Every structure is written in C-alpha cells, then in structure tokens.
Amino acid sequence: MGTGAADALGTPALGLAAPAATPAADGAFERADAVERRLAEAVTSGDQGRIADACREFESLFLYRLVREMWKTIPKGGAIPEGFSQGAYRDMYQMELARYVAQRGGIGLADMLIAQLGRPAAPATQQEKGGADVEVVPSTNRGRG
C-alpha cells in the first residue's frame, strides 16, 4: 500500500509496510547462524554441557520452523482481519511453544545430536592413513527390543 491508500477497514495507511513473514524478517536466519556458531564452539571445546545446550537450542529452532510452517496451513479469515500486532504475538507464541517443547524432551532430535556430537572423534582408519583396507565389523545393534 502506498501513502493515502486505505486498509481493509478503511483506515488510511501511513505508507509503512508491515514486515513480510519471511525467515529474514523474523530473525530466524540470524538465530540459525548464532545456533550454528554456538554448536561449533561447543563441539570444539568438548564441553558436554555446552554441547547439550546448543543441541537443545538447535532442536528449539527446528521446532519453531516446523510449527511456523504448520501454522501456515490454518485457513485465514474470519470476522476480524489479522493485524500486525496479532502476527507479532503469533510469532512469539510459536517461538515460545517450540522452546517449551524442546526443554521438555522435544522430539528426540537434540538427544540424537548430543549422542553423535558428544562422543570423541574416532581414530583414523588404516585406509585413511594410506594403509591397507580395514575389516568391516558388523554392528552389535540388532534393533530395539
């Protein structure tokens, strides 16, 4: 809308466009970069507590994006049109919902990441060192139960 135009309720517009609902507008890209840095620093330090915190934050970000995309499938409309403030509160609610779920166990993504990133790096195999092939040993994990 340009200056002088009116919104759906006939209120004159101020010439200010509401931010688009994109990852760049809601800070998701910046948050993803921060989580990636925290995770890399935690893995480099080897501190299990920092790794766990960073993995839970990653799961929270993943859940936020999941909830946000699922929310888009809800039909819009109704008697009261959605305004900017309603969208802002919806985004904050989605973010807090994702944090709440992640802090209480989430969907298991953080636990899998912690298990993978928290273990010490495997020693290089003979083939990686330029030596002979290494014998493949079958996994002892034969399934659950």
Beta strands, then each sheet from edge to edge (+ up, - down):
end
